[in-house]
Amino acid sequence: MNACFGNDFMTTISVEVKKGIRWINLFYMWNEILHVLQ
């Protein structure tokens, strides 16, 4: 595995992780909103 590929791979993983964190945050936010509305 060359360095260039390794960097691309790590960048892709970090972007996906950030997307995942954003979705989890949205999900929790919705749960809070629905809780308040009930």
Biopython code that builds the backbone (N, CA, C, O; Angstrom):
import numpy as np
from Bio.PDB.StructureBuilder import StructureBuilder

atoms = [
    (1, "MET", "N", (0.860, -1.196, 0.000)),
    (1, "MET", "CA", (0.000, 0.000, 0.000)),
    (1, "MET", "C", (0.891, 1.240, 0.000)),
    (1, "MET", "O", (1.658, 1.448, 0.940)),
    (2, "ASN", "N", (0.800, 2.061, -1.038)),
    (2, "ASN", "CA", (1.660, 3.245, -1.072)),
    (2, "ASN", "C", (1.074, 4.385, -0.245)),
    (2, "ASN", "O", (-0.105, 4.362, 0.108)),
    (3, "ALA", "N", (1.897, 5.377, 0.061)),
    (3, "ALA", "CA", (1.507, 6.466, 0.965)),
    (3, "ALA", "C", (0.314, 7.245, 0.426)),
    (3, "ALA", "O", (-0.578, 7.629, 1.182)),
    (4, "CYS", "N", (0.302, 7.478, -0.883)),
    (4, "CYS", "CA", (-0.774, 8.264, -1.490)),
    (4, "CYS", "C", (-2.117, 7.574, -1.274)),
    (4, "CYS", "O", (-3.097, 8.204, -0.876)),
    (5, "PHE", "N", (-2.148, 6.270, -1.544)),
    (5, "PHE", "CA", (-3.380, 5.511, -1.361)),
    (5, "PHE", "C", (-3.793, 5.519, 0.105)),
    (5, "PHE", "O", (-4.975, 5.652, 0.422)),
    (6, "GLY", "N", (-2.819, 5.376, 0.995)),
    (6, "GLY", "CA", (-3.102, 5.386, 2.427)),
    (6, "GLY", "C", (-3.753, 6.689, 2.858)),
    (6, "GLY", "O", (-4.711, 6.681, 3.630)),
    (7, "ASN", "N", (-3.237, 7.813, 2.361)),
    (7, "ASN", "CA", (-3.806, 9.115, 2.708)),
    (7, "ASN", "C", (-5.236, 9.247, 2.201)),
    (7, "ASN", "O", (-6.117, 9.707, 2.928)),
    (8, "ASP", "N", (-5.469, 8.839, 0.943)),
    (8, "ASP", "CA", (-6.821, 8.898, 0.388)),
    (8, "ASP", "C", (-7.768, 8.052, 1.221)),
    (8, "ASP", "O", (-8.893, 8.456, 1.518)),
    (9, "PHE", "N", (-7.290, 6.869, 1.594)),
    (9, "PHE", "CA", (-8.104, 5.928, 2.366)),
    (9, "PHE", "C", (-8.485, 6.531, 3.713)),
    (9, "PHE", "O", (-9.646, 6.471, 4.116)),
    (10, "MET", "N", (-7.514, 7.108, 4.405)),
    (10, "MET", "CA", (-7.777, 7.709, 5.713)),
    (10, "MET", "C", (-8.702, 8.918, 5.592)),
    (10, "MET", "O", (-9.562, 9.131, 6.447)),
    (11, "THR", "N", (-8.531, 9.704, 4.539)),
    (11, "THR", "CA", (-9.397, 10.866, 4.319)),
    (11, "THR", "C", (-10.830, 10.406, 4.115)),
    (11, "THR", "O", (-11.760, 10.973, 4.688)),
    (12, "THR", "N", (-11.005, 9.369, 3.291)),
    (12, "THR", "CA", (-12.341, 8.831, 3.028)),
    (12, "THR", "C", (-12.976, 8.345, 4.321)),
    (12, "THR", "O", (-14.144, 8.629, 4.583)),
    (13, "ILE", "N", (-12.218, 7.616, 5.129)),
    (13, "ILE", "CA", (-12.746, 7.102, 6.397)),
    (13, "ILE", "C", (-13.151, 8.253, 7.309)),
    (13, "ILE", "O", (-14.233, 8.219, 7.897)),
    (14, "SER", "N", (-12.301, 9.273, 7.437)),
    (14, "SER", "CA", (-12.630, 10.383, 8.344)),
    (14, "SER", "C", (-13.865, 11.134, 7.867)),
    (14, "SER", "O", (-14.670, 11.581, 8.684)),
    (15, "VAL", "N", (-14.027, 11.280, 6.540)),
    (15, "VAL", "CA", (-15.219, 11.945, 6.004)),
    (15, "VAL", "C", (-16.458, 11.124, 6.331)),
    (15, "VAL", "O", (-17.477, 11.676, 6.747)),
    (16, "GLU", "N", (-16.378, 9.805, 6.146)),
    (16, "GLU", "CA", (-17.518, 8.933, 6.442)),
    (16, "GLU", "C", (-17.864, 8.970, 7.924)),
    (16, "GLU", "O", (-19.040, 8.984, 8.288)),
    (17, "VAL", "N", (-16.849, 8.987, 8.776)),
    (17, "VAL", "CA", (-17.079, 9.042, 10.223)),
    (17, "VAL", "C", (-17.783, 10.342, 10.593)),
    (17, "VAL", "O", (-18.715, 10.342, 11.398)),
    (18, "LYS", "N", (-17.335, 11.451, 10.005)),
    (18, "LYS", "CA", (-17.979, 12.740, 10.287)),
    (18, "LYS", "C", (-19.427, 12.729, 9.834)),
    (18, "LYS", "O", (-20.298, 13.253, 10.528)),
    (19, "LYS", "N", (-19.697, 12.128, 8.657)),
    (19, "LYS", "CA", (-21.078, 12.014, 8.172)),
    (19, "LYS", "C", (-21.898, 11.204, 9.159)),
    (19, "LYS", "O", (-23.026, 11.570, 9.490)),
    (20, "GLY", "N", (-21.328, 10.104, 9.626)),
    (20, "GLY", "CA", (-22.023, 9.243, 10.575)),
    (20, "GLY", "C", (-22.353, 9.987, 11.857)),
    (20, "GLY", "O", (-23.463, 9.873, 12.378)),
    (21, "ILE", "N", (-21.385, 10.755, 12.370)),
    (21, "ILE", "CA", (-21.607, 11.529, 13.596)),
    (21, "ILE", "C", (-22.726, 12.535, 13.378)),
    (21, "ILE", "O", (-23.564, 12.741, 14.257)),
    (22, "ARG", "N", (-22.741, 13.172, 12.189)),
    (22, "ARG", "CA", (-23.784, 14.157, 11.900)),
    (22, "ARG", "C", (-25.154, 13.489, 11.896)),
    (22, "ARG", "O", (-26.110, 14.037, 12.446)),
    (23, "TRP", "N", (-25.261, 12.307, 11.281)),
    (23, "TRP", "CA", (-26.543, 11.592, 11.248)),
    (23, "TRP", "C", (-26.987, 11.199, 12.652)),
    (23, "TRP", "O", (-28.166, 11.309, 12.988)),
    (24, "ILE", "N", (-26.039, 10.738, 13.473)),
    (24, "ILE", "CA", (-26.375, 10.355, 14.850)),
    (24, "ILE", "C", (-26.877, 11.579, 15.619)),
    (24, "ILE", "O", (-27.855, 11.488, 16.361)),
    (25, "ASN", "N", (-26.207, 12.727, 15.441)),
    (25, "ASN", "CA", (-26.640, 13.959, 16.104)),
    (25, "ASN", "C", (-28.040, 14.351, 15.668)),
    (25, "ASN", "O", (-28.863, 14.735, 16.500)),
    (26, "LEU", "N", (-28.325, 14.258, 14.354)),
    (26, "LEU", "CA", (-29.662, 14.574, 13.842)),
    (26, "LEU", "C", (-30.698, 13.660, 14.474)),
    (26, "LEU", "O", (-31.773, 14.101, 14.880)),
    (27, "PHE", "N", (-30.358, 12.376, 14.550)),
    (27, "PHE", "CA", (-31.269, 11.385, 15.112)),
    (27, "PHE", "C", (-31.610, 11.714, 16.566)),
    (27, "PHE", "O", (-32.774, 11.678, 16.965)),
    (28, "TYR", "N", (-30.576, 12.036, 17.354)),
    (28, "TYR", "CA", (-30.818, 12.393, 18.755)),
    (28, "TYR", "C", (-31.626, 13.679, 18.875)),
    (28, "TYR", "O", (-32.486, 13.801, 19.747)),
    (29, "MET", "N", (-31.345, 14.637, 17.993)),
    (29, "MET", "CA", (-32.083, 15.896, 18.002)),
    (29, "MET", "C", (-33.567, 15.635, 17.749)),
    (29, "MET", "O", (-34.423, 16.183, 18.443)),
    (30, "TRP", "N", (-33.871, 14.793, 16.750)),
    (30, "TRP", "CA", (-35.263, 14.446, 16.458)),
    (30, "TRP", "C", (-35.922, 13.788, 17.658)),
    (30, "TRP", "O", (-37.067, 14.098, 17.987)),
    (31, "ASN", "N", (-35.205, 12.879, 18.317)),
    (31, "ASN", "CA", (-35.750, 12.229, 19.511)),
    (31, "ASN", "C", (-36.122, 13.255, 20.572)),
    (31, "ASN", "O", (-37.185, 13.164, 21.186)),
    (32, "GLU", "N", (-35.240, 14.234, 20.787)),
    (32, "GLU", "CA", (-35.507, 15.284, 21.772)),
    (32, "GLU", "C", (-36.739, 16.090, 21.383)),
    (32, "GLU", "O", (-37.598, 16.358, 22.222)),
    (33, "ILE", "N", (-36.829, 16.481, 20.103)),
    (33, "ILE", "CA", (-37.967, 17.279, 19.628)),
    (33, "ILE", "C", (-39.266, 16.503, 19.803)),
    (33, "ILE", "O", (-40.255, 17.044, 20.297)),
    (34, "LEU", "N", (-39.263, 15.239, 19.400)),
    (34, "LEU", "CA", (-40.475, 14.423, 19.512)),
    (34, "LEU", "C", (-40.877, 14.258, 20.976)),
    (34, "LEU", "O", (-42.063, 14.255, 21.306)),
    (35, "HIS", "N", (-39.887, 14.122, 21.844)),
    (35, "HIS", "CA", (-40.149, 13.995, 23.282)),
    (35, "HIS", "C", (-40.860, 15.234, 23.811)),
    (35, "HIS", "O", (-41.823, 15.136, 24.571)),
    (36, "VAL", "N", (-40.371, 16.396, 23.400)),
    (36, "VAL", "CA", (-40.941, 17.668, 23.849)),
    (36, "VAL", "C", (-42.371, 17.823, 23.326)),
    (36, "VAL", "O", (-43.246, 18.312, 24.041)),
    (37, "LEU", "N", (-42.606, 17.406, 22.079)),
    (37, "LEU", "CA", (-43.924, 17.576, 21.470)),
    (37, "LEU", "C", (-44.991, 16.675, 22.087)),
    (37, "LEU", "O", (-46.171, 17.025, 22.093)),
    (38, "GLN", "N", (-44.584, 15.523, 22.602)),
    (38, "GLN", "CA", (-45.577, 14.577, 23.125)),
    (38, "GLN", "C", (-46.236, 15.060, 24.408)),
    (38, "GLN", "O", (-47.090, 14.368, 24.961)),
]
sb = StructureBuilder()
sb.init_structure("model")
sb.init_model(0)
sb.init_chain("A")
sb.init_seg("    ")
for serial, (resi, resn, name, xyz) in enumerate(atoms, 1):
    if name == "N":
        sb.init_residue(resn, " ", resi, " ")
    sb.init_atom(name, np.array(xyz, "f"), 0.0, 1.0, " ", f" {name:<3s}", serial, name[0])
structure = sb.get_structure()
